C-alpha cells in the first residue's frame, strides 16, 4: 500500500493557480445566498465563467486565486484572476466590473489593475 497522500483536485489546482501569472486583479464580492449567491463557500481552486455584463450571453472561464475560502456575502480585496483564454482575459480586462456565473450571477468583481 502506498504512503502517498491523496490530494484533492481543488487543492492541486489552487497550487497551480498560485504559480501562474494573473491576467488582472479585482475586488471580489460574492452575493449572499439570500440574493441568489452560492449556497456554500468557494474554495481555493474554484473557478467559474465570467461575464462582462450581467445580461451578456458569452462568458469566459476564469479562476480567482483564493488563499482561503470565500463565503457567500463576503468581500475580498485585490484577488488575482487567471483566465483560460487570452480572449477572455482581454475582453474582461476592458470593463471596470465583471460578473461571476454559475447558472446565475453569484458574485461581481471590480478591476483594480
C-alpha positions as CSV (number, residue, x, y, z in Angstrom):
1,X,0.0,0.0,0.0
2,X,1.3,3.4,-0.9
3,X,2.1,6.1,1.6
4,X,1.3,8.9,-0.8
5,X,-1.5,11.1,0.5
6,X,-4.5,11.6,-1.8
7,X,-4.7,15.2,-3.0
8,X,-7.9,16.9,-3.6
9,X,-8.1,18.2,-7.2
10,X,-9.1,21.7,-6.0
11,X,-6.0,21.8,-3.7
12,X,-3.9,20.8,-6.7
13,X,-5.5,23.4,-9.0
14,X,-5.1,26.1,-6.3
15,X,-1.4,25.4,-6.0
16,X,-1.1,25.5,-9.8
17,X,-3.0,28.8,-10.0
18,X,-0.7,30.4,-7.4
19,X,2.2,29.8,-9.8
20,X,0.5,31.4,-12.8
21,X,0.7,35.0,-13.8
22,X,-2.8,36.5,-13.3
23,X,-4.5,38.5,-16.1
24,X,-5.9,41.0,-13.7
25,X,-6.6,41.8,-10.1
26,X,-10.1,42.7,-8.8
27,X,-12.0,43.3,-5.6
28,X,-14.4,40.4,-5.4
29,X,-17.9,40.4,-3.8
30,X,-19.8,37.2,-3.5
31,X,-23.6,37.6,-3.4
32,X,-25.3,36.4,-0.3
33,X,-27.3,33.1,-0.7
34,X,-30.5,35.0,0.0
35,X,-29.8,37.2,-3.1
36,X,-29.1,34.2,-5.4
37,X,-25.4,33.6,-4.4
38,X,-23.8,30.2,-3.8
39,X,-25.1,28.0,-1.0
40,X,-21.6,27.4,0.3
41,X,-18.2,28.9,0.1
42,X,-16.0,29.0,-2.9
43,X,-12.8,27.1,-2.1
44,X,-9.2,27.7,-3.3
45,X,-9.0,26.2,-6.8
46,X,-12.7,27.0,-7.6
47,X,-13.4,28.7,-10.9
48,X,-16.4,29.8,-13.0
49,X,-17.4,31.5,-16.2
50,X,-17.2,35.3,-16.0
51,X,-19.3,37.8,-18.0
52,X,-18.6,41.4,-19.0
53,X,-22.2,42.4,-18.2
54,X,-25.0,40.8,-16.2
55,X,-27.1,40.1,-19.3
56,X,-24.1,39.1,-21.5
57,X,-24.6,35.7,-23.2
58,X,-20.9,34.9,-23.7
59,X,-18.7,34.1,-20.7
60,X,-15.1,33.1,-20.2
61,X,-13.7,30.6,-17.8
62,X,-11.6,32.1,-15.0
63,X,-10.3,31.3,-11.6
64,X,-9.9,33.7,-8.7
65,X,-6.7,32.9,-7.0
66,X,-8.0,32.3,-3.5
67,X,-5.8,31.8,-0.5
68,X,-8.7,30.7,1.7
69,X,-12.4,30.0,1.2
70,X,-14.7,32.9,0.4
71,X,-18.3,32.7,1.7
72,X,-21.5,33.9,0.2
73,X,-21.9,37.6,1.0
74,X,-18.1,38.1,1.6
75,X,-15.9,40.7,0.1
76,X,-12.2,40.2,-0.7
77,X,-9.8,42.9,-1.9
78,X,-7.1,42.5,-4.6
79,X,-7.9,39.0,-5.8
80,X,-5.8,37.9,-8.8
81,X,-7.7,36.2,-11.6
82,X,-6.4,33.7,-14.1
83,X,-8.3,33.2,-17.4
84,X,-8.5,30.1,-19.5
85,X,-8.1,32.0,-22.7
86,X,-6.3,35.2,-23.8
87,X,-9.5,36.3,-25.5
88,X,-11.4,36.1,-22.1
89,X,-8.7,38.0,-20.3
90,X,-8.7,40.8,-22.9
91,X,-12.5,41.0,-23.1
92,X,-13.0,41.1,-19.3
93,X,-10.0,43.4,-18.9
94,X,-11.8,46.1,-21.0
95,X,-14.5,46.6,-18.4
96,X,-14.5,48.1,-14.9
97,X,-16.7,45.4,-13.4
98,X,-17.5,41.8,-14.4
99,X,-19.8,39.1,-13.1
100,X,-19.2,35.5,-11.9
101,X,-21.7,33.0,-13.3
102,X,-22.9,29.6,-12.0
103,X,-26.2,29.3,-14.0
104,X,-26.9,32.7,-12.4
105,X,-24.8,35.6,-11.1
106,X,-23.1,34.6,-7.9
107,X,-20.7,37.5,-7.5
108,X,-19.1,40.5,-9.1
109,X,-15.6,41.9,-9.3
110,X,-14.3,45.4,-9.8
111,X,-11.0,45.5,-11.6
112,X,-8.2,47.3,-9.7
113,X,-5.4,46.6,-12.2
